[in-house]
Amino acid sequence: MWFLTAIFQAVAQAVTWVLPVSESGHSAIFHDFSGRFSGNGSELTGLVHIGIALGIFLVFIKLFVRLFGEFIAFFKDAFAKQNPFVNPGGVRRFMFGTVLGFLPMVLLLVPAGKYGNVYGLFRSMGYNGTLLDEGVFFALTGGLILLALLQMKKHGPQKNVDWYAALILGFAAAFSLPIAGLSYMGVLFCLGVMMGVARKISYRFAAVSSVLTLLVLGVVEICTCVTYVNIIAGILAVVLSAAVTYFMVKLMLWILHEGKLKVFAYYDFALAGVCVVVGIFELILR
């Protein structure tokens, strides 16, 4: 049984994380209809998140190597008493942006009473016995996709991720991570494009941010879990989620190049409609 669960969860989470359709939103729908949500952490979920991070890393491994090299060069310049912030190249500016954009995620660790922290507080809203709020956020994700497509059609000047765009994207990442119905990578990509960042750079920013976020999230989920998985099923989950993620990211890169995002907006709107209708009935029947 664990093997089937590992396969299903690995594929489902990888596909819904990479595509702009919200992993957490689909998880909320599954738990709502199955009635299986208990609020307890799962080791399998943490392992799958680490596998997804690995898959994204493998696609962009050259970028990560360049960013690491630039990170080392930054400190070398600082120790050599050279100003590392003067006329930075494109890779260094991107590195500054990813580091700056990750800082607002610390807000999720702020204590929040019985929920533990802000992340736990927002996360609890995704499993509150009704799908109404998920429907709203699915619709918001779809709307962001359409707005990003409009910006892409303008063919205006495109830029790198500057400091204020990185901060805005960082706060958007911190908000979208625990909110069911919002797509983490989708929100970051769409907002980046809407702020004039080149679509290629926007997606790379979302990818790099995802790897860092998923690794931290996965480790935390494993360390705090109460539901465990046997070692073979765990390895299967990591390998399968990494493989599926690798091919899904490649697919998304092709979709972005061709500008064929509209189908995901329609999917999000359709799912939003279903969630809102179901959510209203759930409220009435309470």
C-alpha positions in Angstrom: 0.0 0.0 0.0 2.9 2.4 0.8 4.3 1.9 -2.7 1.0 2.9 -4.4 0.7 5.9 -2.1 4.3 6.9 -2.8 3.8 6.7 -6.5 0.5 8.6 -6.5 1.8 11.3 -4.2 5.1 11.7 -6.0 3.5 12.1 -9.4 0.6 14.3 -8.2 2.8 16.7 -6.1 5.4 17.0 -8.8 3.0 17.8 -11.6 0.9 20.3 -9.6 4.0 22.1 -8.2 5.6 22.7 -11.5 2.5 23.6 -13.5 0.6 26.8 -12.4 -2.3 24.9 -10.9 -1.4 24.8 -7.1 -0.1 21.7 -5.4 -1.6 22.8 -2.1 -5.0 23.5 -3.7 -5.2 20.0 -5.2 -4.1 18.6 -1.8 -6.9 20.5 -0.1 -9.5 19.2 -2.6 -8.3 15.6 -2.1 -8.4 15.9 1.7 -11.8 17.6 1.6 -13.4 14.9 -0.5 -11.6 12.0 1.2 -12.0 13.4 4.7 -8.5 12.1 5.5 -6.9 15.4 6.7 -5.8 15.1 10.3 -3.4 18.1 10.5 -0.5 15.7 11.2 2.7 15.9 9.1 3.8 13.1 6.8 7.4 12.0 6.1 6.3 11.0 2.6 5.3 14.6 1.8 8.6 15.9 3.0 10.5 13.3 0.9 8.5 14.2 -2.2 9.2 17.9 -1.7 12.9 17.1 -1.5 12.6 15.0 -4.7 10.9 17.9 -6.5 13.7 20.2 -5.4 16.2 17.7 -6.8 14.3 17.5 -10.2 14.3 21.3 -10.6 18.0 21.5 -9.6 18.9 19.0 -12.3 17.2 21.0 -15.0 19.0 24.2 -13.9 22.2 22.7 -12.7 24.4 25.0 -14.8 22.6 28.0 -13.4 23.1 26.8 -9.8 26.8 26.3 -10.5 27.1 29.8 -11.9 25.2 31.3 -8.9 27.5 29.4 -6.5 30.6 30.6 -8.3 29.2 34.2 -8.2 28.5 33.7 -4.5 32.1 32.8 -3.8 33.4 35.6 -6.0 31.2 38.1 -4.1 33.0 37.2 -0.8 36.4 37.2 -2.6 35.7 40.8 -3.7 34.6 41.8 -0.2 37.8 40.4 1.4 39.9 42.0 -1.3 38.3 45.3 -0.2 36.6 45.7 -3.6 33.0 46.9 -3.6 31.1 43.7 -4.7 27.9 45.8 -5.4 29.5 48.1 -8.0 28.4 47.4 -11.5 27.4 43.7 -10.9 27.0 41.5 -13.9 23.7 39.8 -14.8 24.4 36.6 -12.9 25.4 38.5 -9.7 22.3 40.7 -9.9 20.2 37.6 -10.2 22.0 36.1 -7.2 21.3 39.3 -5.2 17.7 39.0 -6.2 17.2 35.4 -5.2 18.9 36.0 -1.8 16.8 39.1 -1.2 13.7 37.4 -2.3 14.2 34.6 0.1 14.4 36.9 3.2 10.6 37.5 3.5 10.1 33.8 4.0 11.4 34.3 7.5 8.1 35.9 8.3 6.4 32.5 8.1 8.4 31.5 11.2 6.9 34.3 13.4 5.0 32.6 16.4 1.2 32.4 16.0 -0.2 30.9 19.2 -1.7 27.5 18.9 -0.8 27.3 15.2 2.9 27.3 16.0 3.9 30.0 13.5 2.4 32.1 10.7 3.0 29.3 8.2 0.8 27.0 10.4 -1.8 29.6 10.7 -2.2 30.1 7.0 -1.9 26.4 6.3 -4.8 25.7 8.6 -7.0 27.8 6.4 -6.5 25.3 3.6 -8.3 22.6 5.5 -11.1 24.3 7.3 -14.0 22.1 6.2 -14.9 24.1 3.1 -13.4 24.6 -0.4 -14.8 28.2 -0.8 -11.5 29.9 -0.1 -9.6 27.5 -2.3 -11.9 28.5 -5.1 -11.1 32.2 -4.6 -7.4 31.5 -4.8 -7.6 29.2 -7.8 -9.4 32.0 -9.6 -6.7 34.5 -8.5 -4.0 32.2 -9.9 -5.9 32.0 -13.2 -6.3 35.8 -13.3 -2.5 36.2 -12.7 -1.8 33.9 -15.7 -4.0 36.0 -18.0 -2.4 39.2 -16.8 1.0 37.8 -17.4 0.0 36.7 -20.9 -1.2 40.3 -21.7 2.2 41.6 -20.5 4.0 39.1 -22.7 2.1 40.2 -25.7 3.3 43.8 -25.3 6.9 42.9 -26.1 8.1 45.9 -24.1 11.6 46.2 -22.6 12.6 43.3 -20.4 14.8 43.5 -17.4 16.6 41.4 -14.8 15.3 41.0 -11.2 16.1 44.2 -9.4 16.0 44.7 -5.7 12.4 45.9 -5.4 11.1 43.3 -7.7 12.9 40.7 -5.7 11.4 41.9 -2.5 7.9 42.0 -4.0 8.4 38.4 -5.3 9.7 37.4 -1.9 6.6 38.6 -0.1 4.5 36.9 -2.8 6.3 33.7 -2.2 5.8 33.8 1.5 2.1 34.5 1.0 1.5 31.9 -1.7 3.4 29.0 -0.1 0.9 28.1 2.7 -2.3 29.3 0.8 -4.1 26.5 -0.8 -5.2 27.4 -4.4 -2.2 29.6 -5.1 0.6 28.2 -7.2 4.0 29.0 -5.8 5.9 28.9 -9.1 3.0 30.3 -11.0 2.6 33.3 -8.8 6.3 34.2 -8.8 6.5 33.8 -12.6 3.4 35.8 -13.4 4.2 38.6 -11.0 7.8 38.8 -12.4 6.5 39.1 -15.9 4.0 41.7 -14.9 6.8 43.8 -13.4 8.7 43.7 -16.7 11.1 40.9 -15.9 12.0 38.7 -18.9 9.9 35.5 -18.9 13.0 33.4 -19.0 14.5 35.1 -15.9 11.1 35.1 -14.1 10.8 31.4 -14.5 14.4 30.8 -13.4 13.8 33.0 -10.3 10.7 30.9 -9.5 12.8 27.7 -10.0 15.7 28.8 -7.8 13.3 30.0 -5.1 11.4 26.8 -5.3 14.5 24.7 -4.7 15.5 26.6 -1.6 11.9 26.6 -0.3 11.3 22.9 -1.0 14.5 21.8 0.7 13.7 23.7 3.9 10.0 22.7 3.8 10.9 19.0 3.2 13.4 18.9 6.0 10.9 20.5 8.4 8.2 18.1 7.4 10.4 15.1 7.9 11.6 16.4 11.3 8.1 17.1 12.6 6.1 14.3 11.0 4.1 11.8 12.9 3.4 9.5 9.9 6.3 7.5 8.6 7.1 5.6 5.4 9.3 2.5 4.9 12.7 3.2 3.4 12.1 1.6 0.0 8.9 3.5 -0.6 10.7 6.7 0.6 13.5 6.2 -1.9 10.9 5.5 -4.7 9.1 8.7 -3.8 12.2 10.8 -4.0 13.4 9.3 -7.3 10.0 9.3 -9.0 9.2 12.9 -7.9 12.6 14.1 -9.1 12.1 12.3 -12.5 8.6 13.6 -13.0 9.6 17.1 -12.0 12.5 17.1 -14.5 10.3 16.3 -17.4 7.5 18.6 -16.3 9.9 21.6 -16.0 11.2 20.8 -19.5 7.6 20.8 -20.7 6.9 24.1 -18.9 9.9 25.7 -20.6 8.5 24.7 -23.9 5.0 26.0 -23.0 6.5 29.3 -21.9 8.5 29.6 -25.1 5.4 29.0 -27.1 3.2 31.2 -24.9 0.6 28.5 -24.4 -0.3 29.3 -20.7 -3.9 30.1 -21.4 -5.1 26.5 -20.9 -3.9 26.6 -17.3 -5.8 29.8 -16.7 -9.0 28.1 -17.9 -8.2 25.0 -15.8 -7.8 27.2 -12.7 -11.0 29.1 -13.4 -12.9 25.8 -13.9 -11.6 24.3 -10.7 -12.3 27.6 -8.9 -16.0 27.3 -10.0 -16.2 23.8 -8.8 -14.6 24.7 -5.4 -16.9 27.7 -4.9 -20.1 25.7 -5.6 -19.0 22.8 -3.4 -17.8 25.3 -0.7 -21.2 27.1 -0.6 -23.0 23.7 -0.2 -20.5 22.8 2.6 -21.3 26.1 4.4 -25.0 25.5 4.1 -24.8 22.0 5.4 -22.7 22.8 8.4 
